[in-house]
Amino acid sequence: MGVSIGEELLEQRRQRRRAGDPRLSDTDREFLGRLTDGDLAEKFQAALDAVSAADPLVGGGQDDG
C-alpha cells in the first residue's frame, strides 16, 4: 500500500518540526526559552496581555467586518 502525497508532505513537516527551525541559532533558542519558560516569561506575558487588551482582533474580540 502506497503513501499519499498529502501523507508524505505531512511526515516531512513533522520531521522538520522535530529537527527545529534551522534559522535559529543556539543563542536564539536559549532566548526563546527564557521568554516562554524562564526569567523573562512574566514580562513577555504582560506584553502579550497589553497587546491583546489594546487590539480587539488580537485579543479575540468582535471584528468590524
Secondary structure, DSSP 8 states (H G I E B T S, - for coil): ----HHHHHHHHHHHHHHH--TT--HHHHHHHHHHHTSTTHHHHHHHHHHHHHH-HHHHT-----
